[in-house]
Amino acid sequence: MPSFDTICEASVVDVRHAVDNTSREVATRFDFKGTPAAIEWKDKDIVLIGNADFQLTQIEDILRNKLTKRNVDVRFLQKGDIHKAGGDRVTLTIQIRSGIDTELAKKIQRVVKDSKRKVQAQLQDGKLRISGAKRDDLQATIALIRQEFPDDPLGFDNFRD
C-alpha cells in the first residue's frame, strides 16, 4: 500500500553550522566588541546573550540570515521570553521545532478525512503517516496539506509505492 510521512524537522547539521557562523560573526563585529554578546547551542535550543533587547534582535537577524543561506526554514524557530541573566545581561532562548505536535496532527487528520479521499492518516513518533490505495490520491493529499497549512514548515518524506 503506498504511503508517505509528513514531517516537521529542521536539519540539525545546517542549524548547527548557522549558529557557529553567527557566533564567529558576532565575535568579529565592531559594534559587539567589549559586550557579552554571544550565541550558544544547547540541546536543540539556541541561547542568545546580550546587553539589551536591541543586541538580541541584531544577533537574531544575523542568525536568520545564516539559516536562510543554508536553506533552513526560519519557521522552525520558536522564540521564548527574554530573561535577565544578572547584571546588565539578558538572554533569549530559541527552540528548534522537531516533530509534529498532536494539535497540528489532529488538524491535518481532520483535513485529510474531510477531503473524502481514500487515504488514512495516523500519528507515529512525531510523524504523520498517510497511506492510501492509489498514488494519485496521495499526491493530491500532499497538495491539499500544502494548501491548507502554509504557515507550518511541513515536509514530506519516505514516499513508498
Secondary structure in CASP SS format (residue, H / E / C, confidence):
PFRMAT SS
TARGET T0000
AUTHOR 0000-0000-0000
METHOD secondary structure of the structure
MODEL  1
M C 1.00
P C 1.00
S E 1.00
F E 1.00
D E 1.00
T E 1.00
I E 1.00
C C 1.00
E E 1.00
A C 1.00
S C 1.00
V H 1.00
V H 1.00
D H 1.00
V H 1.00
R H 1.00
H H 1.00
A H 1.00
V H 1.00
D H 1.00
N H 1.00
T H 1.00
S H 1.00
R H 1.00
E H 1.00
V H 1.00
A H 1.00
T H 1.00
R C 1.00
F H 1.00
D H 1.00
F H 1.00
K C 1.00
G C 1.00
T C 1.00
P C 1.00
A C 1.00
A E 1.00
I E 1.00
E E 1.00
W E 1.00
K E 1.00
D C 1.00
K C 1.00
D E 1.00
I E 1.00
V E 1.00
L E 1.00
I E 1.00
G E 1.00
N C 1.00
A C 1.00
D H 1.00
F H 1.00
Q H 1.00
L H 1.00
T H 1.00
Q H 1.00
I H 1.00
E H 1.00
D H 1.00
I H 1.00
L H 1.00
R H 1.00
N H 1.00
K H 1.00
L H 1.00
T H 1.00
K H 1.00
R C 1.00
N C 1.00
V C 1.00
D C 1.00
V H 1.00
R H 1.00
F H 1.00
L E 1.00
Q E 1.00
K E 1.00
G E 1.00
D E 1.00
I E 1.00
H E 1.00
K E 1.00
A C 1.00
G C 1.00
G C 1.00
D C 1.00
R C 1.00
V E 1.00
T E 1.00
L E 1.00
T E 1.00
I E 1.00
Q E 1.00
I E 1.00
R C 1.00
S E 1.00
G C 1.00
I C 1.00
D C 1.00
T H 1.00
E H 1.00
L H 1.00
A H 1.00
K H 1.00
K H 1.00
I H 1.00
Q H 1.00
R H 1.00
V H 1.00
V H 1.00
K H 1.00
D H 1.00
S C 1.00
K C 1.00
R C 1.00
K C 1.00
V E 1.00
Q E 1.00
A E 1.00
Q E 1.00
L E 1.00
Q E 1.00
D C 1.00
G C 1.00
K E 1.00
L E 1.00
R E 1.00
I E 1.00
S E 1.00
G E 1.00
A C 1.00
K C 1.00
R H 1.00
D H 1.00
D H 1.00
L H 1.00
Q H 1.00
A H 1.00
T H 1.00
I H 1.00
A H 1.00
L H 1.00
I H 1.00
R H 1.00
Q H 1.00
E H 1.00
F C 1.00
P C 1.00
D C 1.00
D C 1.00
P C 1.00
L C 1.00
G E 1.00
F E 1.00
D E 1.00
N E 1.00
F E 1.00
R E 1.00
D C 1.00
END
